Amino acid sequence: MPRMRNVARSLIGYRANAGTCDTCELRLDCTTSKTGRQILRHFDEEYVDRVKG
């Protein structure tokens, strides 16, 4: 579920809960953040992913 929207930059931000990342065995390969991983995606990135697939 999106945590933030930046309309000016056309971005949607997603953030995993810190507890989720802390228990994940892949955490060290994924993030070093103590507050959980954050991912920013462009509004149209889902469409681009579908076209590429």
PQR file of N, CA, C, O and H, with PARSE charges and radii, in Angstrom:
ATOM      1  N   MET A   1       0.849  -1.178   0.000 -0.4000 1.5000
ATOM      2  CA  MET A   1       0.000   0.000   0.000 -0.0000 2.0000
ATOM      3  C   MET A   1       0.895   1.243   0.000  0.5500 1.7000
ATOM      4  O   MET A   1       1.848   1.319   0.776 -0.5500 1.4000
ATOM      5  N   PRO A   2       0.599   2.203  -0.855 -0.5600 1.5000
ATOM      6  CA  PRO A   2       1.420   3.418  -0.925  0.2800 2.0000
ATOM      7  C   PRO A   2       1.395   4.188   0.393  0.5500 1.7000
ATOM      8  O   PRO A   2       0.356   4.297   1.045 -0.5500 1.4000
ATOM      9  N   ARG A   3       2.550   4.716   0.770 -0.4000 1.5000
ATOM     10  CA  ARG A   3       2.671   5.505   1.990 -0.0000 2.0000
ATOM     11  C   ARG A   3       2.685   6.999   1.682  0.5500 1.7000
ATOM     12  O   ARG A   3       2.318   7.809   2.533 -0.5500 1.4000
ATOM     13  H   ARG A   3       3.394   4.627   0.240  0.4000 1.0000
ATOM     14  N   MET A   4       3.108   7.375   0.464 -0.4000 1.5000
ATOM     15  CA  MET A   4       3.123   8.788   0.114 -0.0000 2.0000
ATOM     16  C   MET A   4       3.005   8.946  -1.393  0.5500 1.7000
ATOM     17  O   MET A   4       3.357   8.050  -2.160 -0.5500 1.4000
ATOM     18  H   MET A   4       3.406   6.717  -0.227  0.4000 1.0000
ATOM     19  N   ARG A   5       2.505  10.094  -1.795 -0.4000 1.5000
ATOM     20  CA  ARG A   5       2.419  10.448  -3.214 -0.0000 2.0000
ATOM     21  C   ARG A   5       3.019  11.824  -3.378  0.5500 1.7000
ATOM     22  O   ARG A   5       2.688  12.746  -2.631 -0.5500 1.4000
ATOM     23  H   ARG A   5       2.219  10.822  -1.172  0.4000 1.0000
ATOM     24  N   ASN A   6       3.900  11.969  -4.348 -0.4000 1.5000
ATOM     25  CA  ASN A   6       4.485  13.260  -4.666 -0.0000 2.0000
ATOM     26  C   ASN A   6       4.045  13.595  -6.084  0.5500 1.7000
ATOM     27  O   ASN A   6       4.675  13.170  -7.052 -0.5500 1.4000
ATOM     28  H   ASN A   6       4.169  11.220  -4.955  0.4000 1.0000
ATOM     29  N   VAL A   7       2.969  14.355  -6.204 -0.4000 1.5000
ATOM     30  CA  VAL A   7       2.388  14.661  -7.511 -0.0000 2.0000
ATOM     31  C   VAL A   7       3.346  15.501  -8.338  0.5500 1.7000
ATOM     32  O   VAL A   7       3.441  15.302  -9.549 -0.5500 1.4000
ATOM     33  H   VAL A   7       2.457  14.701  -5.418  0.4000 1.0000
ATOM     34  N   ALA A   8       4.056  16.434  -7.720 -0.4000 1.5000
ATOM     35  CA  ALA A   8       4.978  17.305  -8.445 -0.0000 2.0000
ATOM     36  C   ALA A   8       6.080  16.504  -9.137  0.5500 1.7000
ATOM     37  O   ALA A   8       6.505  16.857 -10.238 -0.5500 1.4000
ATOM     38  H   ALA A   8       3.978  16.596  -6.736  0.4000 1.0000
ATOM     39  N   ARG A   9       6.545  15.429  -8.498 -0.4000 1.5000
ATOM     40  CA  ARG A   9       7.605  14.594  -9.088 -0.0000 2.0000
ATOM     41  C   ARG A   9       7.055  13.304  -9.687  0.5500 1.7000
ATOM     42  O   ARG A   9       7.827  12.487 -10.189 -0.5500 1.4000
ATOM     43  H   ARG A   9       6.200  15.143  -7.604  0.4000 1.0000
ATOM     44  N   SER A  10       5.744  13.103  -9.647 -0.4000 1.5000
ATOM     45  CA  SER A  10       5.083  11.905 -10.188 -0.0000 2.0000
ATOM     46  C   SER A  10       5.614  10.622  -9.560  0.5500 1.7000
ATOM     47  O   SER A  10       5.887   9.650 -10.263 -0.5500 1.4000
ATOM     48  H   SER A  10       5.117  13.767  -9.240  0.4000 1.0000
ATOM     49  N   LEU A  11       5.761  10.618  -8.227 -0.4000 1.5000
ATOM     50  CA  LEU A  11       6.295   9.463  -7.520 -0.0000 2.0000
ATOM     51  C   LEU A  11       5.309   8.936  -6.499  0.5500 1.7000
ATOM     52  O   LEU A  11       4.524   9.684  -5.916 -0.5500 1.4000
ATOM     53  H   LEU A  11       5.539  11.408  -7.656  0.4000 1.0000
ATOM     54  N   ILE A  12       5.370   7.617  -6.295 -0.4000 1.5000
ATOM     55  CA  ILE A  12       4.630   6.941  -5.235 -0.0000 2.0000
ATOM     56  C   ILE A  12       5.674   6.268  -4.355  0.5500 1.7000
ATOM     57  O   ILE A  12       6.559   5.578  -4.859 -0.5500 1.4000
ATOM     58  H   ILE A  12       6.008   7.010  -6.769  0.4000 1.0000
ATOM     59  N   GLY A  13       5.577   6.465  -3.048 -0.4000 1.5000
ATOM     60  CA  GLY A  13       6.535   5.863  -2.127 -0.0000 2.0000
ATOM     61  C   GLY A  13       5.916   4.732  -1.332  0.5500 1.7000
ATOM     62  O   GLY A  13       4.786   4.837  -0.857 -0.5500 1.4000
ATOM     63  H   GLY A  13       4.858   7.026  -2.638  0.4000 1.0000
ATOM     64  N   TYR A  14       6.658   3.662  -1.193 -0.4000 1.5000
ATOM     65  CA  TYR A  14       6.250   2.508  -0.399 -0.0000 2.0000
ATOM     66  C   TYR A  14       7.305   2.296   0.680  0.5500 1.7000
ATOM     67  O   TYR A  14       8.493   2.481   0.418 -0.5500 1.4000
ATOM     68  H   TYR A  14       7.576   3.576  -1.578  0.4000 1.0000
ATOM     69  N   ARG A  15       6.898   1.913   1.878 -0.4000 1.5000
ATOM     70  CA  ARG A  15       7.850   1.653   2.956 -0.0000 2.0000
ATOM     71  C   ARG A  15       7.430   0.391   3.701  0.5500 1.7000
ATOM     72  O   ARG A  15       6.273   0.226   4.088 -0.5500 1.4000
ATOM     73  H   ARG A  15       5.933   1.763   2.091  0.4000 1.0000
ATOM     74  N   ALA A  16       8.402  -0.490   3.888 -0.4000 1.5000
ATOM     75  CA  ALA A  16       8.173  -1.692   4.694 -0.0000 2.0000
ATOM     76  C   ALA A  16       8.326  -1.325   6.158  0.5500 1.7000
ATOM     77  O   ALA A  16       9.136  -0.462   6.498 -0.5500 1.4000
ATOM     78  H   ALA A  16       9.342  -0.356   3.574  0.4000 1.0000
ATOM     79  N   ASN A  17       7.572  -1.959   7.016 -0.4000 1.5000
ATOM     80  CA  ASN A  17       7.722  -1.742   8.456 -0.0000 2.0000
ATOM     81  C   ASN A  17       9.085  -2.247   8.902  0.5500 1.7000
ATOM     82  O   ASN A  17       9.583  -3.251   8.393 -0.5500 1.4000
ATOM     83  H   ASN A  17       6.914  -2.660   6.740  0.4000 1.0000
ATOM     84  N   ALA A  18       9.684  -1.546   9.855 -0.4000 1.5000
ATOM     85  CA  ALA A  18      11.006  -1.937  10.354 -0.0000 2.0000
ATOM     86  C   ALA A  18      10.992  -3.363  10.890  0.5500 1.7000
ATOM     87  O   ALA A  18      11.958  -4.100  10.691 -0.5500 1.4000
ATOM     88  H   ALA A  18       9.280  -0.730  10.269  0.4000 1.0000
ATOM     89  N   GLY A  19       9.927  -3.765  11.559 -0.4000 1.5000
ATOM     90  CA  GLY A  19       9.831  -5.119  12.098 -0.0000 2.0000
ATOM     91  C   GLY A  19       9.843  -6.181  11.019  0.5500 1.7000
ATOM     92  O   GLY A  19      10.394  -7.264  11.215 -0.5500 1.4000
ATOM     93  H   GLY A  19       9.142  -3.167  11.720  0.4000 1.0000
ATOM     94  N   THR A  20       9.247  -5.882   9.893 -0.4000 1.5000
ATOM     95  CA  THR A  20       9.233  -6.816   8.766 -0.0000 2.0000
ATOM     96  C   THR A  20      10.643  -7.011   8.233  0.5500 1.7000
ATOM     97  O   THR A  20      11.073  -8.138   7.983 -0.5500 1.4000
ATOM     98  H   THR A  20       8.799  -5.002   9.734  0.4000 1.0000
ATOM     99  N   CYS A  21      11.359  -5.907   8.061 -0.4000 1.5000
ATOM    100  CA  CYS A  21      12.734  -5.990   7.563 -0.0000 2.0000
ATOM    101  C   CYS A  21      13.656  -6.685   8.571  0.5500 1.7000
ATOM    102  O   CYS A  21      14.537  -7.451   8.180 -0.5500 1.4000
ATOM    103  H   CYS A  21      11.010  -4.992   8.265  0.4000 1.0000
ATOM    104  N   ASP A  22      13.455  -6.420   9.854 -0.4000 1.5000
ATOM    105  CA  ASP A  22      14.309  -7.009  10.893 -0.0000 2.0000
ATOM    106  C   ASP A  22      14.241  -8.527  10.905  0.5500 1.7000
ATOM    107  O   ASP A  22      15.235  -9.177  11.229 -0.5500 1.4000
ATOM    108  H   ASP A  22      12.739  -5.797  10.171  0.4000 1.0000
ATOM    109  N   THR A  23      13.104  -9.107  10.565 -0.4000 1.5000
ATOM    110  CA  THR A  23      12.950 -10.560  10.605 -0.0000 2.0000
ATOM    111  C   THR A  23      13.272 -11.240   9.273  0.5500 1.7000
ATOM    112  O   THR A  23      13.282 -12.468   9.190 -0.5500 1.4000
ATOM    113  H   THR A  23      12.297  -8.579  10.301  0.4000 1.0000
ATOM    114  N   CYS A  24      13.532 -10.453   8.240 -0.4000 1.5000
ATOM    115  CA  CYS A  24      13.784 -11.013   6.901 -0.0000 2.0000
ATOM    116  C   CYS A  24      15.227 -11.486   6.771  0.5500 1.7000
ATOM    117  O   CYS A  24      16.157 -10.763   7.129 -0.5500 1.4000
ATOM    118  H   CYS A  24      13.523  -9.456   8.307  0.4000 1.0000
ATOM    119  N   GLU A  25      15.412 -12.698   6.260 -0.4000 1.5000
ATOM    120  CA  GLU A  25      16.771 -13.243   6.104 -0.0000 2.0000
ATOM    121  C   GLU A  25      17.542 -12.555   4.973  0.5500 1.7000
ATOM    122  O   GLU A  25      18.764 -12.681   4.904 -0.5500 1.4000
ATOM    123  H   GLU A  25      14.657 -13.285   5.969  0.4000 1.0000
ATOM    124  N   LEU A  26      16.857 -11.837   4.093 -0.4000 1.5000
ATOM    125  CA  LEU A  26      17.518 -11.137   2.986 -0.0000 2.0000
ATOM    126  C   LEU A  26      17.796  -9.661   3.304  0.5500 1.7000
ATOM    127  O   LEU A  26      18.244  -8.914   2.434 -0.5500 1.4000
ATOM    128  H   LEU A  26      15.864 -11.735   4.148  0.4000 1.0000
ATOM    129  N   ARG A  27      17.535  -9.249   4.530 -0.4000 1.5000
ATOM    130  CA  ARG A  27      17.641  -7.840   4.917 -0.0000 2.0000
ATOM    131  C   ARG A  27      18.989  -7.226   4.557  0.5500 1.7000
ATOM    132  O   ARG A  27      19.030  -6.128   4.002 -0.5500 1.4000
ATOM    133  H   ARG A  27      17.171  -9.856   5.236  0.4000 1.0000
ATOM    134  N   LEU A  28      20.085  -7.907   4.857 -0.4000 1.5000
ATOM    135  CA  LEU A  28      21.411  -7.345   4.608 -0.0000 2.0000
ATOM    136  C   LEU A  28      21.690  -7.150   3.121  0.5500 1.7000
ATOM    137  O   LEU A  28      22.509  -6.305   2.760 -0.5500 1.4000
ATOM    138  H   LEU A  28      20.051  -8.799   5.307  0.4000 1.0000
ATOM    139  N   ASP A  29      21.034  -7.907   2.257 -0.4000 1.5000
ATOM    140  CA  ASP A  29      21.177  -7.735   0.810 -0.0000 2.0000
ATOM    141  C   ASP A  29      20.263  -6.641   0.290  0.5500 1.7000
ATOM    142  O   ASP A  29      20.454  -6.143  -0.820 -0.5500 1.4000
ATOM    143  H   ASP A  29      20.369  -8.593   2.550  0.4000 1.0000
ATOM    144  N   CYS A  30      19.273  -6.268   1.083 -0.4000 1.5000
ATOM    145  CA  CYS A  30      18.207  -5.367   0.638 -0.0000 2.0000
ATOM    146  C   CYS A  30      18.362  -3.942   1.170  0.5500 1.7000
ATOM    147  O   CYS A  30      18.254  -2.981   0.408 -0.5500 1.4000
ATOM    148  H   CYS A  30      19.118  -6.673   1.984  0.4000 1.0000
ATOM    149  N   THR A  31      18.614  -3.802   2.473 -0.4000 1.5000
ATOM    150  CA  THR A  31      18.673  -2.476   3.085 -0.0000 2.0000
ATOM    151  C   THR A  31      19.501  -2.499   4.362  0.5500 1.7000
ATOM    152  O   THR A  31      19.624  -3.531   5.022 -0.5500 1.4000
ATOM    153  H   THR A  31      18.702  -4.582   3.092  0.4000 1.0000
ATOM    154  N   THR A  32      20.064  -1.346   4.699 -0.4000 1.5000
ATOM    155  CA  THR A  32      20.752  -1.179   5.973 -0.0000 2.0000
ATOM    156  C   THR A  32      19.981  -0.211   6.872  0.5500 1.7000
ATOM    157  O   THR A  32      20.430   0.102   7.975 -0.5500 1.4000
ATOM    158  H   THR A  32      19.964  -0.507   4.163  0.4000 1.0000
ATOM    159  N   SER A  33      18.841   0.255   6.411 -0.4000 1.5000
ATOM    160  CA  SER A  33      18.031   1.215   7.153 -0.0000 2.0000
ATOM    161  C   SER A  33      17.427   0.573   8.394  0.5500 1.7000
ATOM    162  O   SER A  33      16.958  -0.564   8.349 -0.5500 1.4000
ATOM    163  H   SER A  33      18.477   0.000   5.516  0.4000 1.0000
ATOM    164  N   LYS A  34      17.441   1.307   9.497 -0.4000 1.5000
ATOM    165  CA  LYS A  34      16.842   0.818  10.739 -0.0000 2.0000
ATOM    166  C   LYS A  34      15.337   1.069  10.778  0.5500 1.7000
ATOM    167  O   LYS A  34      14.648   0.545  11.654 -0.5500 1.4000
ATOM    168  H   LYS A  34      17.821   2.231   9.534  0.4000 1.0000
ATOM    169  N   THR A  35      14.820   1.863   9.842 -0.4000 1.5000
ATOM    170  CA  THR A  35      13.389   2.183   9.831 -0.0000 2.0000
ATOM    171  C   THR A  35      12.620   1.404   8.772  0.5500 1.7000
ATOM    172  O   THR A  35      11.423   1.634   8.598 -0.5500 1.4000
ATOM    173  H   THR A  35      15.379   2.288   9.131  0.4000 1.0000
ATOM    174  N   GLY A  36      13.272   0.491   8.063 -0.4000 1.5000
ATOM    175  CA  GLY A  36      12.610  -0.286   7.016 -0.0000 2.0000
ATOM    176  C   GLY A  36      12.960   0.233   5.637  0.5500 1.7000
ATOM    177  O   GLY A  36      13.402   1.372   5.482 -0.5500 1.4000
ATOM    178  H   GLY A  36      14.244   0.304   8.205  0.4000 1.0000
ATOM    179  N   ARG A  37      12.764  -0.596   4.651 -0.4000 1.5000
ATOM    180  CA  ARG A  37      13.111  -0.246   3.279 -0.0000 2.0000
ATOM    181  C   ARG A  37      12.074   0.672   2.673  0.5500 1.7000
ATOM    182  O   ARG A  37      10.879   0.527   2.929 -0.5500 1.4000
ATOM    183  H   ARG A  37      12.405  -1.521   4.776  0.4000 1.0000
ATOM    184  N   GLN A  38      12.535   1.627   1.861 -0.4000 1.5000
ATOM    185  CA  GLN A  38      11.645   2.534   1.134 -0.0000 2.0000
ATOM    186  C   GLN A  38      11.918   2.387  -0.353  0.5500 1.7000
ATOM    187  O   GLN A  38      13.067   2.316  -0.790 -0.5500 1.4000
ATOM    188  H   GLN A  38      13.506   1.745   1.653  0.4000 1.0000
ATOM    189  N   ILE A  39      10.832   2.344  -1.123 -0.4000 1.5000
ATOM    190  CA  ILE A  39      10.935   2.243  -2.582 -0.0000 2.0000
ATOM    191  C   ILE A  39      10.114   3.369  -3.186  0.5500 1.7000
ATOM    192  O   ILE A  39       8.971   3.599  -2.789 -0.5500 1.4000
ATOM    193  H   ILE A  39       9.899   2.402  -0.768  0.4000 1.0000
ATOM    194  N   LEU A  40      10.703   4.071  -4.151 -0.4000 1.5000
ATOM    195  CA  LEU A  40       9.996   5.113  -4.887 -0.0000 2.0000
ATOM    196  C   LEU A  40       9.779   4.633  -6.314  0.5500 1.7000
ATOM    197  O   LEU A  40      10.702   4.150  -6.970 -0.5500 1.4000
ATOM    198  H   LEU A  40      11.630   3.884  -4.474  0.4000 1.0000
ATOM    199  N   ARG A  41       8.552   4.772  -6.780 -0.4000 1.5000
ATOM    200  CA  ARG A  41       8.228   4.375  -8.156 -0.0000 2.0000
ATOM    201  C   ARG A  41       7.501   5.511  -8.848  0.5500 1.7000
ATOM    202  O   ARG A  41       6.738   6.246  -8.220 -0.5500 1.4000
ATOM    203  H   ARG A  41       7.802   5.164  -6.248  0.4000 1.0000
ATOM    204  N   HIS A  42       7.740   5.651 -10.136 -0.4000 1.5000
ATOM    205  CA  HIS A  42       7.063   6.650 -10.954 -0.0000 2.0000
ATOM    206  C   HIS A  42       5.608   6.227 -11.143  0.5500 1.7000
ATOM    207  O   HIS A  42       5.309   5.033 -11.177 -0.5500 1.4000
ATOM    208  H   HIS A  42       8.359   5.055 -10.645  0.4000 1.0000
ATOM    209  N   PHE A  43       4.705   7.196 -11.265 -0.4000 1.5000
ATOM    210  CA  PHE A  43       3.278   6.901 -11.450 -0.0000 2.0000
ATOM    211  C   PHE A  43       3.040   5.880 -12.573  0.5500 1.7000
ATOM    212  O   PHE A  43       2.188   5.002 -12.434 -0.5500 1.4000
ATOM    213  H   PHE A  43       4.948   8.166 -11.237  0.4000 1.0000
ATOM    214  N   ASP A  44       3.775   5.985 -13.668 -0.4000 1.5000
ATOM    215  CA  ASP A  44       3.553   5.136 -14.845 -0.0000 2.0000
ATOM    216  C   ASP A  44       4.430   3.890 -14.869  0.5500 1.7000
ATOM    217  O   ASP A  44       4.411   3.153 -15.855 -0.5500 1.4000
ATOM    218  H   ASP A  44       4.468   6.698 -13.781  0.4000 1.0000
ATOM    219  N   GLU A  45       5.191   3.638 -13.821 -0.4000 1.5000
ATOM    220  CA  GLU A  45       6.128   2.520 -13.833 -0.0000 2.0000
ATOM    221  C   GLU A  45       5.430   1.162 -13.918  0.5500 1.7000
ATOM    222  O   GLU A  45       5.967   0.236 -14.525 -0.5500 1.4000
ATOM    223  H   GLU A  45       5.206   4.237 -13.020  0.4000 1.0000
ATOM    224  N   GLU A  46       4.256   1.028 -13.326 -0.4000 1.5000
ATOM    225  CA  GLU A  46       3.513  -0.232 -13.424 -0.0000 2.0000
ATOM    226  C   GLU A  46       3.145  -0.522 -14.873  0.5500 1.7000
ATOM    227  O   GLU A  46       3.226  -1.668 -15.314 -0.5500 1.4000
ATOM    228  H   GLU A  46       3.820   1.780 -12.832  0.4000 1.0000
ATOM    229  N   TYR A  47       2.745   0.495 -15.613 -0.4000 1.5000
ATOM    230  CA  TYR A  47       2.426   0.346 -17.040 -0.0000 2.0000
ATOM    231  C   TYR A  47       3.685  -0.070 -17.808  0.5500 1.7000
ATOM    232  O   TYR A  47       3.623  -0.971 -18.645 -0.5500 1.4000
ATOM    233  H   TYR A  47       2.679   1.427 -15.255  0.4000 1.0000
ATOM    234  N   VAL A  48       4.809   0.566 -17.540 -0.4000 1.5000
ATOM    235  CA  VAL A  48       6.066   0.234 -18.230 -0.0000 2.0000
ATOM    236  C   VAL A  48       6.456  -1.212 -17.944  0.5500 1.7000
ATOM    237  O   VAL A  48       6.909  -1.917 -18.845 -0.5500 1.4000
ATOM    238  H   VAL A  48       4.859   1.298 -16.861  0.4000 1.0000
ATOM    239  N   ASP A  49       6.286  -1.663 -16.702 -0.4000 1.5000
ATOM    240  CA  ASP A  49       6.584  -3.057 -16.353 -0.0000 2.0000
ATOM    241  C   ASP A  49       5.726  -4.030 -17.167  0.5500 1.7000
ATOM    242  O   ASP A  49       6.220  -5.051 -17.645 -0.5500 1.4000
ATOM    243  H   ASP A  49       5.918  -1.090 -15.969  0.4000 1.0000
ATOM    244  N   ARG A  50       4.429  -3.703 -17.320 -0.4000 1.5000
ATOM    245  CA  ARG A  50       3.529  -4.575 -18.096 -0.0000 2.0000
ATOM    246  C   ARG A  50       3.950  -4.626 -19.555  0.5500 1.7000
ATOM    247  O   ARG A  50       3.931  -5.698 -20.160 -0.5500 1.4000
ATOM    248  H   ARG A  50       4.028  -2.873 -16.931  0.4000 1.0000
ATOM    249  N   VAL A  51       4.328  -3.499 -20.130 -0.4000 1.5000
ATOM    250  CA  VAL A  51       4.727  -3.448 -21.534 -0.0000 2.0000
ATOM    251  C   VAL A  51       6.001  -4.246 -21.756  0.5500 1.7000
ATOM    252  O   VAL A  51       6.128  -4.974 -22.740 -0.5500 1.4000
ATOM    253  H   VAL A  51       4.344  -2.628 -19.639  0.4000 1.0000
ATOM    254  N   LYS A  52       6.944  -4.102 -20.830 -0.4000 1.5000
ATOM    255  CA  LYS A  52       8.215  -4.842 -20.938 -0.0000 2.0000
ATOM    256  C   LYS A  52       8.000  -6.344 -20.818  0.5500 1.7000
ATOM    257  O   LYS A  52       8.735  -7.130 -21.416 -0.5500 1.4000
ATOM    258  H   LYS A  52       6.840  -3.511 -20.030  0.4000 1.0000
ATOM    259  N   GLY A  53       6.980  -6.748 -20.037 -0.4000 1.5000
ATOM    260  CA  GLY A  53       6.716  -8.173 -19.796 -0.0000 2.0000
ATOM    261  C   GLY A  53       6.067  -8.776 -20.963  0.5500 1.7000
ATOM    262  O   GLY A  53       5.765  -9.969 -20.954 -0.5500 1.4000
ATOM    263  H   GLY A  53       6.383  -6.110 -19.551  0.4000 1.0000
TER
END
